[in-house]
Amino acid sequence: MCEREGRSSLAIRAVALVALLAMSLPASADWRSSLPAAQVAGSGDFTWFGLRLYTARLWRANASWSWDEPFALELIYHRSLSRNTLVQASIDEIQRLAKHPLPTDTVKRWSAAMAEAFVDVRPGMNITGLYLPGQGCRFYVDGQLSLEVADPAFARAFFAIWLDPRARDAQLRERLLGVGGSERGG
């Protein structure tokens, strides 16, 4: 009986140790582990016909924003939207901002990547995109890694939706970048 209790106690301690280690390990799925010094640079709401769809927050580690530095864009949703709506709206904006029409295969590839990364959202959910210059980007849904896209052109085009000088919501862009702050774009 003592030996059985000893093995049982040892098993319980082993399970507890594994649980503690799992909680203490850095969450590789958390975008903050890739940008530990990040602070909110700016935030603002995006509305469509008077409906508040989401709050956007730009996180960066440096004093000024640049396409040459990693950053994160967090969208906290206030309305339910389907994955298909998110993908189509993103593709529409990417194409609107493109200097030249995108090839059909590029649109298909980028749409498929977003369809894999995104989910149907409900109020309170968030999707965060981590921009990695020269590498691509990662998408996180409610803090969990959803997809890594190793395509720098896609990453730049996607984040341009909010950060390009021709972004549809110029006021949101200014709020995200921090009005009066210096920026290097291009």
Residue pairs with C-beta under 8 A, 6 or more apart in sequence:
26 33
27 33
27 143
28 145
29 140
29 143
29 144
29 145
30 140
30 143
31 72
31 128
31 130
31 138
31 140
31 143
31 145
32 38
34 70
34 130
34 132
34 138
35 59
35 60
35 61
35 70
35 71
35 72
35 130
36 61
37 61
38 59
38 60
38 61
38 71
38 72
39 59
39 60
39 61
40 57
40 58
40 59
41 58
41 59
41 60
41 65
41 71
41 176
41 177
41 178
41 181
42 57
42 58
42 174
42 175
42 176
42 177
42 178
42 179
43 55
43 56
43 57
43 58
43 175
43 176
44 55
44 56
44 171
44 172
44 175
44 176
45 52
45 54
45 55
45 56
45 78
45 172
46 52
46 53
46 54
46 55
46 56
46 169
46 172
47 53
51 79
52 78
52 79
53 77
53 78
53 79
53 81
54 75
54 76
54 77
54 78
54 79
55 75
55 76
55 78
56 73
56 74
56 75
56 76
56 162
56 172
56 176
57 73
57 74
57 76
57 176
58 65
58 71
58 72
58 73
58 74
58 162
58 163
58 176
58 177
59 71
59 72
59 73
59 74
60 69
60 70
60 71
60 72
61 69
61 70
61 71
62 69
63 181
63 182
64 181
64 182
64 183
64 184
65 71
65 163
65 177
65 178
65 181
65 183
65 184
66 183
66 184
66 185
67 133
67 156
67 184
67 185
67 186
68 133
68 184
69 133
70 130
70 131
70 132
70 133
71 130
71 131
72 128
72 129
72 130
72 131
73 128
73 129
73 131
73 159
73 162
73 163
73 176
74 126
74 127
74 128
75 126
75 127
75 128
76 124
76 125
76 126
77 121
77 122
77 123
77 124
77 125
77 126
77 127
78 123
79 123
80 120
80 121
80 122
80 123
81 120
81 121
82 120
83 115
83 118
83 119
83 120
84 115
86 114
86 118
86 121
86 127
87 111
87 114
87 115
87 118
90 114
90 158
90 161
91 107
91 110
91 111
91 114
93 161
93 168
94 102
94 110
94 157
94 158
94 160
94 161
95 101
95 102
95 107
96 168
97 157
97 160
97 161
97 164
97 166
97 167
98 157
102 110
109 151
109 154
110 151
110 154
110 157
110 158
113 147
113 149
113 151
113 154
114 158
116 146
116 147
117 127
117 139
117 141
117 146
117 147
117 149
118 127
118 139
118 141
118 146
119 125
119 127
119 141
119 146
121 127
125 141
125 142
126 141
126 142
126 143
127 139
127 140
127 141
127 146
128 139
128 140
128 143
129 137
129 138
129 139
129 140
129 158
129 159
130 137
130 138
130 139
130 140
131 137
131 155
131 159
132 138
132 155
133 152
134 152
135 150
135 152
135 155
136 148
136 149
136 150
136 151
136 152
136 154
136 155
137 148
137 149
137 154
137 155
137 158
137 159
138 145
138 147
138 148
138 149
139 145
139 146
139 147
139 148
139 149
140 146
149 155
160 167
161 167
161 168
162 169
162 172
162 173
162 176
163 173
163 176
163 177
163 185
164 173
164 185
165 173
165 185
167 173
177 183
